[in-house]
Amino acid sequence: MLDAAARLFAEHGVAAVSMDQIAAAAGVGKGTLFRRFGDKAGLAVALLDTREQMLQEAVLHGPPPLGPGAASSERLTAFVGAYLDYLLEHLDLVRISETATPGARYRIGAYRFWHRHVAILLDGVPDPDHAAHTLLAALAADHVAALLAELGESRIRTGLHRLAENYSEWRRRSPESPSPPGVLGSSSGGGAVVGRPSA
């Protein structure tokens, strides 16, 4: 079913493909498809799962600066760039998974992972949890999709990197605070998140 959905989405675009078409291409009843995934947004989440896990593994165990071993400021900039790459490659799928219902983006397990990671990298700024939500808001699929036609990818990427750098500068100017639970190493070393929220 996922293979059929991925093929149809790639050929026709996410918005143009119905659950009936996916069920027919997969050779299953529509009821089976709905019981397994709920709706097209559920299918999108399932299709994105492997891709998200690859990025999460790079954050947790990959080489620096995306993975452990670089300064928090470098890791934050690397994460913003890597996430934007992932987002642009799968923009329609991420968009439908985040906007299917009000607040859907914030209930996805992957979002909780991204938020935790960014909050750890921002440890030292006032209220890093809020700062992480604010930075991630600029990476929302609906927001990026709306800006692409007006600004283009290069300006979006440059602006996001500047935003990450501004947060890192804010962090450097703020008094140091102890690393929160779930960090390997000191905050200045940009420690990795321990464990992964379930997607």
Backbone as a ProteinNet text record, in pm:
[ID]
protein_1_A
[PRIMARY]
MLDAAARLFAEHGVAAVSMDQIAAAAGVGKGTLFRRFGDKAGLAVALLDTREQMLQEAVLHGPPPLGPGAASSERLTAFVGAYLDYLLEHLDLVRISETATPGARYRIGAYRFWHRHVAILLDGVPDPDHAAHTLLAALAADHVAALLAELGESRIRTGLHRLAENYSEWRRRSPESPSPPGVLGSSSGGGAVVGRPSA
[TERTIARY]
82.7	0	86	193.1	280.9	352.9	393.5	460.1	365.8	241.4	143.5	119.3	107.4	85.7	204.9	325.4	445.5	454.2	420.8	426.9	324.4	202	97.4	125.9	174.2	206.8	317.1	417.5	528.1	481.7	388.2	342	243.6	155.5	44.3	39.8	121.3	114.5	18.9	48.7	-29.8	-174.8	-197.5	-333.3	-423	-364.6	-445	-480.5	-427.6	-447.7	-549.1	-646.1	-748.5	-715.4	-780	-763.9	-817.9	-922.1	-975.7	-869.1	-797.6	-694	-580.4	-543.7	-436.1	-478.8	-601.3	-651	-652.7	-698.8	-704.3	-564.5	-469.2	-332.8	-265.9	-305	-246	-317.1	-432.3	-508.2	-575.3	-616.8	-685.3	-814.6	-902.8	-1025.4	-998.3	-1083.1	-1064.6	-1075.6	-1160.7	-1174.6	-1045.7	-973.4	-845.1	-746.6	-746.4	-656.4	-689.3	-818.2	-859.3	-833.1	-855.2	-828.6	-680.6	-596.4	-451.1	-396.6	-442.2	-379.2	-474	-603.4	-698.4	-739.2	-643.4	-671.6	-541.5	-546.7	-428.3	-315.1	-349.8	-247.4	-174.5	-249.7	-187.9	-92.9	-129.9	-41.2	86.7	70.6	186.6	282.2	227.8	311.5	388	319.6	384.6	494.8	470.4	571.1	692.8	669.5	779.4	861.4	808.2	870.5	1016.2	1043.7	1179.8	1271.9	1223.5	1305.6	1337.4	1237.9	1259.9	1359.7	1348.5	1439.5	1583.7	1603.5	1738.9	1798.3	1718	1765.3	1787	1698.3	1714.3	1842.4	1871.7	1993.8	2117.7	2111.7	2224.2	2244.4	2134.8	2142.6	2202.1	2159.6	2203.2	2342.3	2375.4	2496.2	2583.6	2540.9	2617.8	2737.1	2816.5	2934.5	2894.8	2981.4	2954.8	2966.9	2905.1	2839.7	2692.9	2631.5	2493	2485.8	2577.4	2582.1	2667.5	2684.1	2761.3	2906.4	2963.8	3105.3	3135.4	3035.3	3054.3	2990.9	3022.8	2961.8	2812.1	2736	2590.6	2550.5	2621.7	2588.2	2605.1	2712.1	2735.4	2630.5	2594.6	2494.9	2357.9	2325.8	2196	2186.2	2289.5	2290	2284.8	2359.6	2358.8	2221	2156.3	2023.2	1923.5	1926.1	1833.1	1851.7	1975.7	2000.4	1956.1	1986.1	1948.8	1797.6	1731.1	1585.5	1522.2	1574.9	1519.4	1537.9	1652	1672.3	1565.1	1544.1	1441.9	1303.8	1273.3	1141.2	1115.5	1211	1190.9	1178	1246.8	1238.5	1101.7	1035.8	908.8	801.3	804.4	722.8	573.8	519.8	375.1	335.5	418.1	387.3	393.9	498.8	511.2	396.2	361.4	254.2	121.9	85.4	-43	-37.8	78.4	88.6	77.3	119.9	119.4	-10.7	-89.5	-206.1	-338.6	-337.1	-461	-568.7	-530.1	-622.7	-554	-630.2	-567.1	-468.8	-348.3	-247.3	-180.5	-206.4	-150.9	1.6	64.1	210.7	269.7	206.5	262.7	234.4	150.1	121.5	206.5	276.5	360.3	484.8	516.4	632	760.6	776.1	897.9	913.3	802.9	813.8	866.8	820.4	869.2	1019.5	1065.7	1210.3	1284.1	1238.6	1306.3	1306	1191.6	1182.4	1279.4	1286.8	1376.9	1521.8	1557.1	1694.1	1730.1	1642.6	1671.6	1675.1	1583.3	1583.6	1713.7	1767.4	1894.8	2007.1	2007.1	2111.4	2100.6	1980.5	1959.4	1967.6	2010.1	2024.5	2113.7	2064.7	2137.4	2061.8	1971.9	1888.1	1770.1	1707.8	1586.7	1477.2	1422.9	1314.4	1347.7	1442	1479.7	1365.9	1270	1157.4	1077.2	1049.5	975.3	1058.4	1188.1	1275.3	1279.5	1280.5	1282.8	1154.1	1039	913	915.2	968.9	971.3	1059.2	1175.7	1263.8	1200.6	1140	1077.7	955.6	892	778	819.5	942.3	991.8	1017.7	1016.9	1037.2	908.2	795.2	667.4	645.2	595.1	579.9	488.2	377.7	284.3	350.2	427.9	497.6	601	683.2	787	724.8	618.6	552.2	498.3	444	388.4	497.5	617.8	725.5	807.1	800.6	887.1	867.8	742.9	717.3	762.5	748.4	782.1	931.6	994.8	1133.3	1233.1	1190.6	1281.4	1361	1414.7	1483.5	1606.4	1684.7	1809.1	1784.6	1685.6	1658	1600.3	1517.4	1464	1576.7	1667	1778.4	1868.7	1899.6	1984.5	1918	1788.2	1716.8	1709.7	1690.3	1685.3	1821.1	1928.1	2060.8	2089.1	2045.6	2064.7	1986.7	1865.6	1784.1	1852.5	1906.2	1977	2099.5	2171.2	2289.8	2252.5	2140.1	2095	2060.7	1994.3	1963.8	2092.3	2189.8	2316.3	2389.8	2385	2448	2377.9	2245	2167.8	2211.2	2231	2274.5	2411.8	2504.2	2638.8	2637.5	2541.7	2534.9	2460	2391.3	2313.1	2398.6	2367.9	2441.6	2425	2529.6	2523.2	2428.8	2354.1	2270.1	2306.2	2280.1	2316.9	2245	2310.2	2247.4	2127.6	2015	1897.2	1914	1828.2	1836	1822.7	1892.7	1882	1992.4	2099.5	2209.4	2334.6	2407.8	2538	2642.2	2718	2819	2764.8	2848.1	2808.9	2731.7	2661.3	2584.4	2674	2797.1	2885.9	2931.4	2919.8	2959.2	2844.2	2724.5	2611.7	2576.3	2560	2537	2414.8	2411.3	2303.4	2185	2070.6	1951.7	1963.2	1921.1	1920.3	1783.2	1776.3	1647.6	1573.4	1461.8	1383.6	1237.3	1160.5	1015.9	956.5	855	791	719.1	734.3	668.9	528
-120.6	0	125.4	123.9	239.8	258.2	147.2	156.6	215.6	172.1	223.9	372.9	411.4	552.4	636.3	589.4	664.8	683.2	577.8	585.8	685.7	677.7	769	913.5	933.1	1068.5	1127.6	1045.8	1094.5	1126.5	1047.9	1066.7	1181.4	1199.8	1293.3	1405.7	1395.7	1493.5	1447.2	1484.4	1436.7	1481.1	1606.6	1661.1	1594.7	1545.9	1492.6	1345.3	1279.9	1135.2	1110.8	1023.2	990.4	857.5	834.1	706.4	592	617.5	515	472.1	569	536.8	456.4	493.8	421.1	277.9	259.5	125.1	39.4	97.8	23.3	-15	78.9	50.5	-54.7	-57.5	-153.7	-288.6	-293.2	-417.2	-454.7	-353.7	-379.2	-298.7	-331.8	-256.3	-122.4	-23.8	107.1	99.5	11.4	-4.3	-49.2	-139.3	-185.3	-70	13.9	128.8	226.3	252.8	346.9	289.6	160.2	100.1	105.3	92.2	90.4	231	330.4	462.2	575.2	551.6	654.4	745.8	812.7	904.4	929.2	1022.5	1048.6	1108.2	1184.8	1239.2	1127.4	1023.9	909.5	836.1	827.5	769	851.1	982.8	1071.6	1051.4	1041.9	1020.8	889.4	785.6	655.1	659.3	728.6	738.6	818.4	915.4	1000.3	935.6	831.1	775.5	735.4	660.5	615.1	732.4	830.2	947.1	1028.3	1040.6	1113.5	1039.8	907.4	829.9	843.8	854.2	873.6	1004.9	1111.7	1240.9	1237.1	1170.6	1159.1	1083.6	977.4	901.1	985.8	1069.5	1157.7	1259.1	1307	1400.8	1332.7	1210.9	1139.6	1080.5	1024.1	942.6	976	1069.2	1101.3	1189.3	1217.7	1303	1448.4	1525.1	1666.8	1740.1	1855	1931.5	1893.7	1811.7	1773.6	1682.7	1587.6	1496.6	1550.8	1471.9	1515.8	1546.6	1638.1	1667.8	1809.8	1883.6	2023.5	2114.2	2241.8	2339.6	2348.6	2386.7	2396.7	2488.2	2599.8	2693.6	2628.5	2550.5	2482	2374.2	2302.6	2196.5	2254.4	2368.8	2430.1	2472.3	2537.5	2578.5	2456.8	2351.5	2229.6	2164	2162.7	2103.5	2180.5	2311.9	2392.5	2362.8	2353.8	2323.4	2183.5	2085.8	1947.2	1929.5	1992.9	1980.7	2047.5	2161.9	2227.3	2139.4	2073.7	1979.9	1871	1811.1	1707	1762.7	1880.3	1940.1	1967.6	2026.9	2061.3	1936	1829.6	1705	1639.6	1659.5	1592.8	1694.6	1812.1	1922.8	1890.4	1831.1	1803.8	1703.2	1600.2	1500.1	1559.8	1637.1	1698	1795.4	1867.4	1966.9	1902.5	1794.5	1730.9	1665.2	1613.1	1550.1	1654	1777.8	1881.8	1960.9	1956.2	2045.2	1970.5	1839.1	1761.7	1802.3	1827.5	1873.6	1984.6	2070.6	2177.8	2122.2	2175	2132.7	2000.7	1942.9	1811.4	1810.6	1917.4	1922.2	1895.4	1948.4	1942.6	1809.7	1726.8	1594.9	1485	1516.6	1417.3	1390.8	1263.3	1227.8	1291.2	1300.8	1359	1504.6	1577.9	1718.1	1727.8	1639.3	1641.7	1614.6	1528.5	1503	1627.9	1690.7	1811.5	1919.7	1935.7	2040.4	2013.8	1891.2	1857.5	1883.6	1843.8	1862.5	2011.2	2092.8	2235.8	2302	2263.6	2321.5	2291.3	2171.5	2136.2	2222.4	2241.9	2324.5	2470.5	2511.4	2649.5	2663.2	2557.6	2565.9	2685.4	2772.3	2892.6	3018.7	3010.1	3126.2	3125.6	3240.7	3241.6	3157.4	3062.1	2976.1	2907.5	2814.6	2746.3	2667.3	2619.5	2546.9	2637.2	2758.1	2852.5	2893.8	2918.5	2957.4	2848.3	2720.9	2610.5	2607.2	2626.4	2631.8	2746	2860.5	2976.6	2951.5	2891.8	2860.8	2757.9	2654.5	2550.4	2601.8	2707	2764.4	2813	2860.5	2906.5	2790.9	2667.2	2547.6	2469.6	2528.2	2461.9	2450	2335.7	2309.9	2410.8	2444.1	2539.2	2675.8	2716.3	2844.8	2847.2	2743.7	2738	2730.5	2652.5	2641.9	2776.9	2853.9	2984.8	3083.2	3068.4	3162.6	3126.1	3000.9	2957.3	3040.3	3062.3	3135.8	3280.8	3339.2	3480.2	3503.5	3419.4	3443.8	3351.7	3229.6	3131.9	3058.7	2943.6	2858.7	2925.8	2996	3053.3	3155.7	3243.6	3344.7	3281.9	3179.9	3110	3045.4	2978.9	2910.8	3011.8	3121.3	3223.5	3283.1	3311.5	3369.3	3275.2	3145.8	3048.3	3034.2	3033.1	3025.6	3149.7	3264.8	3387.5	3381	3326.4	3313.4	3221.8	3108.1	3015.7	3083.1	3158.9	3227.7	3333	3400.8	3499.9	3434.6	3319	3246.6	3202	3156.1	3112.4	3229.1	3345.5	3463.9	3503.3	3494	3520.4	3425.4	3298.9	3199.2	3234.8	3277.7	3312.1	3430.8	3521.4	3641	3616.7	3501.7	3471.5	3396.1	3410.3	3333.5	3184.4	3109	2963.6	2901.4	2802.2	2726.1	2579.1	2497.9	2356.6	2285.9	2186.3	2107.4	2033.7	2032.7	1961.8	1812.3	1732.6	1587.5	1549	1443.3	1396.1	1447.2	1505.4	1558.5	1478.4	1446.3	1382.9	1491.3	1520.1	1623.7	1756.4	1857.2	1989.5	2062.3	2170.7	2248.3	2312.5	2348.7	2411.1	2313.3	2181.1	2081.3	2035.4	2084.8	2047.9	1902.9	1850.5	1708.3	1656.6	1527.8	1466	1431.6	1417.8	1374.1	1225.4	1185.2	1043	987.9	890.8	829.5	909.4	851.9	917.9	901.3	1011.8	996.7	906.5	834.5	745.7	827.6	789.9	862.4	817.2
0	0	0	79.3	82.6	-49.3	-111.2	-241.2	-346.2	-343.5	-439.2	-415.1	-289.8	-257.6	-300.6	-271.9	-308.7	-459.3	-533.9	-680.2	-734.2	-685.2	-732.8	-692.3	-570.1	-526.4	-613.6	-647.5	-729.6	-872.1	-923.6	-1061.3	-1075.7	-975.3	-991.6	-888.7	-784.7	-677.3	-569.4	-446.2	-332.6	-341.7	-376.4	-375.9	-480.6	-589.5	-700.8	-683.6	-583.3	-566.5	-455.5	-483.9	-384.8	-316.5	-204.5	-135.2	-220.3	-298.8	-389.7	-489.6	-545.6	-643.2	-579.8	-458.3	-389.8	-361	-312.7	-283.4	-410.1	-520.6	-646.2	-692.5	-684.1	-727.8	-639.7	-511.9	-418.4	-421.6	-486.2	-493.4	-363.1	-285.4	-158.7	-156.5	-64.7	-48.3	19.2	-10.1	50.3	202.8	251.6	395.5	461.5	394.2	446.9	457.2	354.2	352.6	465.9	484.7	588.8	728.7	745.1	876.9	911.9	811.8	835.7	861.2	784	788.5	828.6	831.1	871.8	759.9	697.7	587.3	511.5	416.9	335.5	419.2	521.1	609.4	684	726.2	791.3	698.6	571.8	472.2	458.8	457.4	444.5	561.3	681.9	801	788.8	743.8	729.7	624.2	513	407.7	453.2	538.9	585.7	696.5	758.3	877.9	854.8	748.6	721.5	695.3	620	587.6	713.8	800.8	925.9	1014.5	1019.1	1103.2	1055.4	924.4	871.2	921	918.7	967	1118	1189.9	1334	1369.8	1296.6	1322.5	1294.7	1191.4	1162	1274.1	1330.9	1443.4	1566.4	1592.3	1712.3	1700.9	1585	1574.8	1454.5	1371.2	1251.6	1281.2	1178.1	1197.5	1221.5	1287.1	1304.6	1169.3	1154.4	1260	1286.2	1201.1	1228.6	1349.6	1358.4	1471.7	1583.9	1690.7	1808.3	1773.6	1852.5	1837.5	1796.5	1751.7	1712.9	1816.8	1810.6	1899.1	1872.3	1973.9	1959.7	1845.2	1828.4	1721.1	1584.3	1568	1440.4	1417.1	1522.7	1509.1	1475.1	1533	1505.7	1359.9	1308.9	1168.3	1076.2	1111.7	1030.3	1031.8	1148.6	1156.6	1070.5	1078.6	998.9	849.6	804.2	663.7	625.2	711.2	681.4	683.1	779.1	783.7	663.2	621.4	502.1	379.3	366.8	255	256.1	371.6	387.1	354	405.2	383.6	236.5	167.5	26.4	-60.6	-22.6	-100	-86.2	28.3	55.1	95.2	35	82.7	87.2	-18.2	-21.2	86	104.6	207.2	346.9	374.4	506.8	530.3	427.1	439.7	477.9	410.3	441.6	578.9	618.5	751.3	862.6	835.5	937.4	944.6	836.3	829.1	816.2	828.2	807.4	906.7	1029.4	1133.6	1211.5	1278.6	1356.5	1460.3	1459	1554.4	1523.4	1405.9	1373.3	1381.3	1338.3	1336.7	1474.6	1576.5	1710.7	1780.5	1720.2	1777.6	1715.7	1609.2	1542.9	1627.1	1645.5	1727	1677.2	1544.8	1489.6	1531.5	1538.9	1580.5	1722.7	1809	1947.2	1952.4	1862.9	1855.1	1810.4	1700.2	1650	1758.7	1825	1926.9	2041.5	2087.1	2197.3	2158	2038.3	1989.8	1985	1924.9	1912.8	2050	2139.1	2274.1	2347.5	2329.1	2391.3	2334	2204.1	2142.2	2184.9	2224.6	2268.9	2420.2	2489.2	2634	2669.7	2754.6	2790.8	2754.4	2652.7	2623	2719.9	2744.2	2826.4	2760.4	2832.1	2785	2651.8	2652	2528	2464.6	2544.8	2486.5	2393.3	2439.4	2355.1	2234.2	2255.8	2144.8	2038.3	2080.2	1984.1	1901.6	1966.9	1891.8	1791.4	1831.8	1743.7	1622	1642.5	1529.9	1437.4	1494.9	1412.7	1337.1	1387.9	1316.4	1177.9	1165.1	1035.7	939.4	991.8	909.9	888.3	923.6	898.1	747.6	703.7	560.5	493.4	556.3	496.9	480.3	579.1	575.2	463.2	455.5	353.5	213.9	198.4	68.3	22.7	116.5	81.5	39.5	96.2	66.9	-56.7	-99.7	-209.8	-335.9	-375	-499.3	-489.2	-370.6	-351.9	-332.1	-249.7	-212.5	-280.7	-312.1	-369	-261.8	-300.4	-202.8	-143	-224	-175.2	-64.8	-84.1	18.9	145.3	128.5	245.6	324.3	254.7	321.8	393.3	324.5	385.5	508.6	498.5	611.6	730.3	704.1	812.9	881	801.7	860.5	945.5	896.6	974.5	1105.7	1098.9	1219.6	1320.7	1273	1362.3	1423	1343	1392.9	1497.2	1476.1	1574	1707.5	1701	1825	1894.7	1815.8	1874.8	1939.3	1875.5	1934.3	2063.6	2064.2	2186.1	2296.9	2259.6	2356.5	2413.2	2326.7	2373	2468.5	2449.5	2533.2	2663.7	2673.6	2793.2	2893.5	3023.1	3123.7	3098.7	3123.6	3104.7	3206.2	3162.9	3254.4	3242.2	3344	3337.8	3223.7	3168.2	3064.2	3120.2	3046	3094	3079.9	3145.2	3129.6	2983.7	2942	2804.9	2715.8	2774.3	2694.9	2724	2619.6	2635.7	2620.5	2724.3	2717.7	2763.7	2765.2	2811.8	2706.1	2746.9	2651.1	2547.8	2582.6	2487.3	2381.7	2410.4	2313.2	2227.2	2252.2	2167.8	2177.6	2300.5	2319.9	2249.6	2227.9	2151.7	2242	2180	2249.4	2278.7	2397.5	2431.1	2401.3	2312.9	2280	2175.2	2127.5	2023.8	2058.8	2052.4	2073.7	1968.7	2004.4	1906.5	1803.8	1676.8	1568.8	1550.2
[MASK]
+++++++++++++++++++++++++++++++++++++++++++++++++++++++++++++++++++++++++++++++++++++++++++++++++++++++++++++++++++++++++++++++++++++++++++++++++++++++++++++++++++++++++++++++++++++++++++++++++++++++

